[in-house]
């Protein structure tokens, strides 16, 4: 679990900063996936809308819950998000 958090942290520093014109719309957060409240920096892809954040924090939502994909073979189920931590 700690390796995943370190990987996410390291990956977030490798991403270029967003351009000033690419401000995130307020419609990006909060979202829900079942009973899970999804807040920044995590986001859920919505067809026809621009991404709301870095790809490393994109969650997939389905009837089973929210999942953080690391590859086409590996995904982690997200049980909770603590935005104030």
URNORTA-V265776 format. One record per residue. N is the residue number from 0. RES is the residue in three letters. PSI is psi in whole degrees, -180 to 180 (999 if undefined). Layout:
BEGIN
n=<N N>
res=<RES RES>
psi=<PSI PSI>
END
This chain:
BEGIN
n=<0 1 2 3 4 5 6 7 8 9 10 11 12 13 14 15 16 17 18 19 20 21 22 23 24 25 26 27 28 29 30 31 32 33 34 35 36 37 38 39 40 41 42 43 44 45 46 47 48 49 50 51 52 53 54 55 56 57 58 59 60 61 62 63 64 65 66 67 68 69 70 71 72 73 74 75 76 77 78 79 80 81 82 83 84>
res=<UNK UNK UNK UNK UNK UNK UNK UNK UNK UNK UNK UNK UNK UNK UNK UNK UNK UNK UNK UNK UNK UNK UNK UNK UNK UNK UNK UNK UNK UNK UNK UNK UNK UNK UNK UNK UNK UNK UNK UNK UNK UNK UNK UNK UNK UNK UNK UNK UNK UNK UNK UNK UNK UNK UNK UNK UNK UNK UNK UNK UNK UNK UNK UNK UNK UNK UNK UNK UNK UNK UNK UNK UNK UNK UNK UNK UNK UNK UNK UNK UNK UNK UNK UNK UNK>
psi=<-42 -33 -40 -45 -42 -39 -45 -42 -47 -42 -37 -28 -19 -17 141 150 147 148 154 -33 -8 39 142 127 149 -14 -4 -34 157 159 165 151 99 -125 1 128 116 120 168 136 -2 152 160 131 135 125 135 3 150 158 148 3 -172 144 -29 -19 11 130 146 132 131 -172 -17 -16 -163 141 140 114 135 -26 180 -13 -10 129 150 132 133 117 -36 158 129 90 -23 -5 999>
END
